[in-house]
Amino acid sequence: MPFQTDILIIGGGLAGLTSALHLHKAGLKIILIEKNAYPHHKVCGEYISNEVLPYLEWLNVDINQLYPSIINRLQLSTVSGKSIFTNLPLGGFGISRYEFDNFLYQQLLDKGDKGVEIIEDTVSDVTFDNDIFSVHTLAGKEFTAKQVIGAYGKRSSIDIKLDRPFIKEKSPYLAVKAHYKGNFPDDLVAVHNFNGGYCGVSKVENQRINICYLADYATFKAHKNIETYQQKVLYQNKHLEEIFENSEMIFDAPLTISQLAFGAKTAVVDHILLIGDTAGLIHPLCGNGMAMAIHSAKICSELLLQFFDGDINSRVELEKQYTSLWNKQFRSRLKMGSILSSILRKDKLTDVLLTGILKMPFIFQQIIKKTHGKPLILNK
């Protein structure tokens, strides 16, 4: 006999965990399936804008318990040595996915006997028939749900089953991330350009430095390993050379991820509502992916509550409204992220951009606003 629930969420990252907290608060029965045990590290810039703070407060998530770094400045630099600083309009904070995801998970565990169940397993198949979803896992479990939310991240075997177009295309990008000990300003997030990519540096909790960079794989594969690549390519930017040479890596080895499909995908596939990176991935360090994941969970949850309450009277209308709101909030951010990433991966174009910003500093503020949202307002 299949396990039954109101909402089944595939994936327990920021988007999945946030939507589970939101929907549980409204009294719905939730099952969340996550393939990895908590806590675990993820390749991520680990900077998040303060735009999400009102929503986190509404969810009773006190981020201050994790002692995040408080960030209010942004630096951009080029290989040629040019550099500029600016204030972040809303400010933000630095927190590792290792701590933040686990913190949200623990909050859900506290509600385990009150309508939330978290299962460590891998979803293998999702089907929809007669207005009910059937979900199967690799461990042989079967579930039925009135609605499924896809929050499983950047790419998954589920995407192959759903025949999503992006999963068939090869991506030229590789991302590398590790935590370090060293000296770096607590209040700064820096984006440093190098030949074929760019690198973000900022503090997270416990005075750790998160260094995460996006590289062109064609450039990367010319070198025998990550350490050589960093010394031969990243060190051409003197800011990065100084940071790496004066920092000590805490991880045993850097984390890497490849085949990153950036940009908008689709917000709904086979009646599954997609949130976070599953629906669209902004280029790292050009935007605010963690905040976007949380914001998409909010939009999806609010619409689902209207659907379950009968205020949205059909699944067709639910999916139409979600797609429309998702595009309204995020499509322009993804486009700006793509433009910025294209520039930052090229030395000469980054130099041109920085020259323009130095002459007209207000441009920098406008670029930041295009990749960030406004403080999230709760629908009462």
C-alpha positions, 0 to 999 in steps of 0.5 A: 500500500503506497504512503499517502501525503498532500505534498511530496517534495523531491530534494532537500536543499534550500528550496525544498526545505523552505517549501516544506516549512511553509506548507507545514505551517499551513497544516498540510501533510508533507513528505520530503525525500532527499538522497544525501544525509545531512549535513553535507557541503555543496558547490555554492557561492554561499552569499545570500541577500537580505531580501529573504530575511522577512520571509525567514522571520515569518517561517520562524527561522532565526539565521542569527543562531548560525552566526553568519558573516554580515556582508555589505560591500562588493569588490570586482577586479580584473587580471589587468589589476583594475578593481572597484568597490561598492556598497550592496544596496540591501546587504547580505550574509555569508552562510555555508550550505553545510550549516544552513541546509542542516539548520532548516532540516533540524527545524523540520525534524522537530515537526516530525510527529506533526505532519512532516516526514523526511526520508533519505532515499532517491526518487527513481520515477514520477507519474501522474494519472487521474489527478494523483502523483505516484512516486517510486524510489530506488529503495522500492518505496511507493508514495502517492501525493496530491502534488509533487514539487521538484527541488532536486537541484541542478540536474538529476536522472529524473530530468532524463525521465522527464525528457527535459531538453537541457539534460541532453546538451553538454555544458562547457562549465566547471565549478570548484569550491572549498573553505579556507582559513586566512585573513579576509574582510568579514563584510566583503564579497569579492568577484575576481576575473581570470582567463576563462572564468571568475572567482567569488570570495567571501566569509561564512560562519566561524570565520571561514573563507568560501572560495568558489569559481566558475571555469571554462572546461576547455581552459581547465583541461589544459592543466593536469590538476586543480592546484596547477590550474589555480597557480597557472591561471587564477594567479594571473589575477594578483588579488587571487594569488594573494588570497590563495597564497595566504590561506589554508584549505580546510577541506581535504580536497576541493568540491567540483561540479560540471555540466552546469545548465544555466538560465531558465529551464521550465517552471512546470514539467508533467504537472510537477512544480519546479523550484530553486535550481531545478527551474532555473540556474543563475550563473554563480557570483553574478546573481543571488541563487540562494535567495532565488531558491528561497523566493521560488519556494515561497511563490510555489507554496503560496499558490499551492495553499490557494489551490488546496483551499479552492481559491485556485480552482484547477490544476491548469490555473495553478500551473499557469499562475506559477509559470507566470510569477516565476518568469516575472520574478526570475527570468530577467535576473537569469538573463542579466546573470548570463550577460555578466557571466559572458563578460566576466569570463573574458579579460578584455570585456571585464576591463571594458566593463570596469573602465565604464563603472569607474567613470560612472559608478552608478552603473555598478549599483544598477547591475546589482539591483538587476540580479537581486530582488526586493525584500520578500513581502508575505501574502496574508 
